[in-house]
Amino acid sequence: MSRIVVLGAGISGHTAAAFARSRLGGEHTVTVISPRPDYNWVPSNIWVGVGLMTPAQVTLPLAPIYERAGIEFVQAAAREIHPDGDADTTTPYVSAERADGSRTRIPYDFLINATGPALRFDKTEGLGPDAGHTHSVCLPDHAARAAAALAEEVERMRGGQRRRFLVGVGHGTCTCEGAAFEYIVNLEFELRARGVRDMAEITWITNEYELGDFGMGGMHLRRGGYMIPSSVFNASLFAERGIDWITRAHVSRIEAGCAHYETLDGHEDQHEFDFAMLLPPFTGVGLQAIDRDGAEITERLFAPNGFMRVDADYTAKPYEEWAAGDWPRTYQSPHYSNIFAAGIAFAPPHPISAPHKSPNGTPIAPAPPRTGMPSAMIGKAVAGSIADMIGGSPSPTHTASMAEMGAACVASAGANPFTGTAASMTVYPIVPDYHRYPRYGRDQSRTFGEIGLAGHWIKIVLHHLFLYKARLRPGWRLIPE
Ligand SMILES: Cc1cc2nc3c(=O)[nH]c(=O)nc-3n(C[C@H](O)[C@H](O)[C@H](O)COP(=O)(O)OP(=O)(O)OC[C@H]3O[C@@H](n4cnc5c(N)ncnc54)[C@H](O)[C@@H]3O)c2cc1C
């Protein structure tokens, strides 16, 4: 009998738990530990943030799903991993904290860390919806508050007041530019739909060196017989929509109605706003690792940014020497063969986009994204490896390197069944491989982009399909990640 414990019930952890359960016999247990009672289909938070969906439409209660599937659910936040047990037991365990502050211990034979990101609004003074002056769409509740504030701004514009909107990322080291991009084009679409676009000034602020970098070093997209750099693709989308942009920016401080920022050339400036949606930088969630004697060994398991070290090549190298082969394949901890990290929780070996610093030494470059599709594929691969290891395999059998997988992204650019659009992009591989594809690092026959109404319908279908899959309804395994 083996105990598989999954930390986190997001896209990666939920996928890993579901596949582990479906692969393993009833003598083995699968337990998910997660602090929230719900599963959140995060990509659709964008639509909550513009008032087109409610939080209830993008979340599912986990307890009934897990009960039906035979997965144990512990609603708590993991705090410590004891990979060698402690003075009383040699059994590895996780110590988790419930909402009431009490602690619980969950023993494991295999552990999957899929805790996603900590939302580090605190890294920029004045950032965020709780202690700051900006909105977010990272969580359904944040998105609902953004939608309510947007509705108020629309009323002001209807009353004749001009309003300024600032959307993008709130720190020089952020990732997830794609999500902020989706929000700004949806916002612009909604302002048009509500008849107030002419009263709004909309500005994009980003740490990207060029538009369309998305933390993936940009890409060259095949489109309509042309090969278009994503910088041109995005500039065109913004120009068509009358959206201004500020690139190469580190937002350093937010006051009510004003964002202060530094650009790569060392220039300091500010931008006034009436409504801002700026995503925060991410780190790991702060799990600690403790050895048998009670000494902290967090640095052994985790990188300084709190993400878990796995089978990547973390040797510090100059940018010119970064290689696709540095990226992890099995997501197994190099120190503990029974610990894996999946989704955002694993530590990337290095960024994908070129690193840049301002003359003041401020890093201004996107961190690498780990979007939904790779997060789910990694979760599935890790579950497959663990099932095989329980069956007797000495090492992981499944791989899911981001340097060997493609990703499809459908970025909503306006939600309406007749006039809506979405930018659909596929890229292969996610991490460019200049050894295999010397020119652009990617297979250009599999890297393309298109924008149109069909993309919107695909996005809607994906929303319902992935929520159906997350409910683990009949045939869920047939729905791809
Ligand atoms: C607004 C937005 C829109 C996006 N849109 C897209 C899109 O269109 N397409 C796309 O591919 N990707 C998109 N992404 C990215 C995508 O959401 C992420 O790649 C994906 O959610 C990562 O999955 P994950 O399981 O690693 O992390 P998450 O989905 O964040 O899940 C982490 C889980 O861990 C739990 N957790 C946190 N702390 C602990 C703890 N201490 N102990 C136990 N559990 C813990 C959390 O509650 C959560 O359940 C978007 C992201 C955002 C923010």
The ligand as an ORCA input file, in Angstrom:
! r2SCAN-3c Opt
* xyz 0 1
  C      -5.606     35.578    -14.572
  C      -4.854     34.426    -15.155
  C      -5.231     33.947    -16.407
  C      -4.553     32.873    -16.973
  N      -4.927     32.441    -18.213
  C      -4.312     31.374    -18.745
  C      -4.717     30.870    -20.024
  O      -5.595     31.423    -20.689
  N      -4.092     29.775    -20.492
  C      -3.114     29.136    -19.783
  O      -2.597     28.127    -20.244
  N      -2.711     29.589    -18.581
  C      -3.279     30.683    -18.046
  N      -2.882     31.145    -16.832
  C      -1.849     30.400    -16.109
  C      -2.458     29.209    -15.372
  O      -3.532     29.644    -14.588
  C      -1.378     28.554    -14.520
  O      -0.411     28.041    -15.384
  C      -1.907     27.408    -13.701
  O      -2.940     27.834    -12.847
  C      -0.765     26.790    -12.911
  O      -1.228     25.649    -12.278
  P      -0.656     25.222    -10.878
  O      -1.422     24.017    -10.475
  O       0.815     25.133    -10.930
  O      -0.981     26.443     -9.900
  P      -2.404     26.949     -9.412
  O      -3.439     26.711    -10.425
  O      -2.192     28.324     -8.907
  O      -2.733     25.995     -8.166
  C      -2.003     26.034     -6.974
  C      -2.810     25.318     -5.897
  O      -2.016     25.208     -4.724
  C      -2.795     25.633     -3.608
  N      -1.874     26.059     -2.550
  C      -1.290     27.248     -2.363
  N      -0.523     27.211     -1.257
  C      -0.614     25.966     -0.758
  C      -0.060     25.310      0.371
  N       0.749     25.937      1.218
  N      -0.388     24.013      0.590
  C      -1.213     23.345     -0.250
  N      -1.772     23.926     -1.326
  C      -1.468     25.217     -1.579
  C      -3.669     26.730     -4.186
  O      -4.757     27.024     -3.361
  C      -4.068     26.067     -5.508
  O      -5.095     25.139     -5.298
  C      -3.499     32.252    -16.261
  C      -3.115     32.736    -15.011
  C      -3.773     33.824    -14.459
  C      -3.350     34.335    -13.103
*
